[in-house]
Amino acid sequence: MRLVFCGTPEFAVPTLEAVIAAGHEVALVVTQPDRAAGRGLEVNVPPVKEAALKHGLPVVQPEKIKNNVEFRERLEKIAPDAILVVAYGRIIPQWMLELPRFGNINLHGSLLPKYRGAAPIQWAVACGEVVTGVTTMRLDAGLDTGDMLLAQVCPIGQEETAEDVYGCLAPLGAELMVETLKRLEAGKICPEVQDHSLATLAPILKREDGLIDFSRTAQQIYDRWRGFQPWPGAHTTLRGKKLIVGKMKIGGERSVAQGELLVEGEAMLLGCADKRAVELLEVQMEGKKKMSAAEFLHGYQVKSGERLGL
């Protein structure tokens, strides 16, 4: 097929590589503009752009696409059979949806109709799902509401973080996209309308999603920490300062109040809502270096009964 590929982060790279390896012609790669980030305003180049340039593919990085006449004329001249959209990060306008004969094929990081939105992998882990997957679908004007083409299931381990699941779903999705294109071309796919009554949302993450809520159970706090890796992570406050929790695990049943610390030897446990605790394994006081729980207990002279979140 003659394709246009729209994608930006590392998650999209395996799919780009897979469709090239499968012999498809990628006539153009569309990705987000390079962005300056961090204190040094270092320029970040999208991983998809780096991969495309390695293959000698033409790349464009439009700031806007909906009313971009030059961009539209270029895509119309290419006349792609399909436009692939993998974590591109922009809403696809109607004129693009109507352009290719096979439509705009999206790879979504969940088993639709669950977890529609910008952060499906993170929310699936944060909500304690034991299974997720990838779905290819034909984009329409709604938020991940298009007809489904193929799906592939992936288990989530009890200790896996969102980063771990990303690493599983990216290559799985790449294989699924290649198979989807193969069956589309052969006329062997029957698109399936989503059951919208079963839909759930996975909104873009915000910094405050990482704030630990002690009214949650130990399992819920642990699952959210796993789901929100590497960002926004998990944080609270200690002695009026931000305390970032780098690593934690379920600590079992303890007689400790919600939000209260319990020190057992070199272990630092935090009381949750269900009479259970999470054990904080690695922490970092704002502006300071990361420390193991033992280092932190010694360095800050932390005692049982201190409260977090105040």
N, C-alpha and C positions, 0 to 999 in steps of 0.2 A: 504493500500500500504506500501511497504518497502521504506523508504525515506532517503535521505541525505539532511540536511538543511544547506544552506550557508547564513549567515546574520551577521550583526554587531551591528547597533545602536538600540535605543529604538523603532524606527519605525517598526523593524522586529519582535519584541518580541510578539505582539498579534498574528501574523501569526503562529509563532512556537507554542504558547499556543493553538491556535485553531486546528491545525492539530493533536496535541497530544490528545486534548479533543474529536476530531472526531474519535479516535481509530486507527489512522495510527501509524505505527512503525517507529520512528525516530532512525535509526541505528547509525547515526553520525551527530554531529553538527560541522560545519566548520566556524570559525570566524577569524577576524583579530587578530594579536598578541596584548598583553597588551602593552600600550605605556606610557612612562613618559611624562608628560606635565605640563605647568605652571612654575612659578618661583621656586617652591619647588620641581619640577620634581616628583610630586606625580604620582604614577602608576594608570592609568585608565584602568579598566577592561571592555571589551565590554558588554553592557547590555544583549546581546544574550547569552554570556558565562554564566553570572550570572543566567539567566533563565534556561539554559540547565542543569547547575549543581544542581539547586533546584529540577529538575525532575530526577536527577541521570543519565543523558544522557552523553555518551562519547563525549568529545570535543577535537578538534585539532585546532591549530593556526599556520598554516604553513606560513613562510615568503614568499615562492614562491610556485606556484602550477603547472606551465606549464611543467617544466622538473623535477618535484619532483617524483622520482621513488617510494620511500616508500609510499608517499601519493596516487599515482596512483594504486599501488598494493592493498592498503587498500580498496579503493573504488571499485576496480574490484572484490575483495573478497566479499564485501557487496552485489554487484550486485543489486543496487537499481532499483525500478520501475520508480522512478522519482527523480530528484535533484531539490529542491526548492531554488531559489535565490532571496533574498529580501535585497536590500541595502547592499550587501556583501562588495563592494568596490574594487573588482578585476575583471579583464577580465577572462572569463571562457574559458579555452583552448579547442581546437577541440576534443581532446580525451575525455574530460568530456561531451561535447555536444553529442557525439556519444554513450556514455555508457548506459544510461537508455532507456527502451523501450518507455516510454512516454516523453522522452526528459528532458531538463532543463527548468523548468517552472519559469518564472520571474514575480514578482509583481512590476509593475511600477507605480509611483505616478502621472500619468497624463492620459488624454484620448488620447492615441496614434492615429495618428502619431505626434500629437503636443507635444512639450517639451521633445524630446529625450535627454538623457544625465543625468548628475550627480545631477542636482538641479531642477527637474521639478516643485516641489511644490513652491519653492521660486520664480522662474521666472513666474509661472502662476499668482501669487499674484502681483508681481512687474510689470507685464504687464497689470494689471487692469482687468484680466478675472473675470467674475461673476460666471463662472461654471468651475469646473475641475472634476477630478475623479481618478479612479484606473483602470488599465488594467492588465489582466494576458496574458502572451504571451509565445510562445516557443522560447527560445533564439536561435539565429544563430550567425554567425561569425561577423555580423555588429553591429553598435551601436544602440541598441533598435529597430532593423529592423525586428525582427521575426514575424511570423504569430500570430495574436491576437486570444485569446480564448474567454475571457469574459471581460466585462467592466461594471463599475458602476459609475454613475454620482454623484457629490457632489457640492452643491452651495457654493459660496464664499461670505460671508457677506461683506458689504461695509467697515466695520471697522475691519474686521478680519485680523490678521497677519499670516505669514507663520506658526508660532508656533500653532496658533489656527487650521489651516487647517491640519497640521500634526495630531493633536489630533482627527480630524474627519476621515481622510483617513486611519490611521493605523488599527482601528477596522473594517472599511468598507472593506479594502483590505484583512484582515484575513478571513472574511466571504466569500469573493469572491474566495480566494484560495481554501477553503474547497469545495465550490460548483464546482470549476473547476476540482478538483481531482475526485469528485463524478461523474461528467459528463464524464470525460476522461475514467474512469474505466468502465462506462456503455456504452461507445462508442456513446455518445450523444452530442459531440461537433464537430462543423464544423469549423476548423481554417480559419481565414479570412486574406488574404494578405493585408498588409498596402498599402494605397495610398501614395506612397513616394513623390508625387508632393505636398502634403499638410503638409509635415514634417517641424517642426521647432525645434530649438536646445535650450537646457537648460544647458549651460556649467557650470562647477564647479565655485563657487563664488570666487572672489578675493577681497582682502582688498580694492582695489581701486573702486570696484563696489559701495561701501558705500559713496563715495565722492559726495556731493550734487552738481548737475549741474544746475545753476540758469537759463540756457536757456531752461529748461524744464518747462512745465506748473505746476501749483500748484497740480493738480490731479496726474500728473506723479511723482512729487517729493514725494507726500504722498504715492502713490502706491509702489514706490521703498522702502520707509522706512518700509512699512508693509511687503513687500516681503523679505526684508533682515534682519528680526528678527530671532534669536537673533544675528546673525553674517552675514555680517560685519556691520549691522546697518546703521546709517547715520551720516556723519560728515562733517565739513567744518573748516574754520579757523576764528578766531577773534583776532585782535591785534597781529597777527603773531603766535598765538598758536592754537593748535587743539581744536575744540569745538565739542563734541559729543552730538547729539540730541537723548535723551532717549525716548521722546514722542512728537508727533506733531498731528495736525489736520488741516483740510482745514479751512482757515481763511476768505474766501469770497473776494469780490472785494475791492481793496484798491488802492489809488493813491500813489504807492511806486515803485521805480525802482528795476530792477532785482538785487538780492544780497544785497539790502539795508534793514536795520532794521527800523521798525516803532514801537514806544512805545505808547501804548494806556492804560493809567492807569497802571495795573499790567500785561497787556498782551504784549507779544513780538512777533511781526509779521515780516515775511520775504517776500520781494517782489519776485515774480516769473515772468515767461515770458508772461503770458496771462493777465496781469493787475490784477491778483489775488494774494493772499498771503497764506502762511501756517503759522499757529500759533505754536510757539515752546513752549511746555508745560513743558518739563523737559530737562535740559541741564547739561553738565558736562565739565568744562574746563580740559584739559589734566593734569593728576596728582592731580586733586582736587575731592571733593565729588560731587555726583549728587545734583542738586538743582531744585526747582520749578522755573518757569519763574520769579515770584515775588521776590523770594530770590536772584536770579541771578541779576535782574535789580538793586536791592538795593545794593547788595554786590559789584558789579562791576561798578556801576554808569553808566549804559549803556544809551545812548541817541539816539533818532531818527536820522537817517541819517548815522549812522555807517555802514560800509560795511563789509560783510563777504566774505571769500574766497580770501583775498588778502595776 
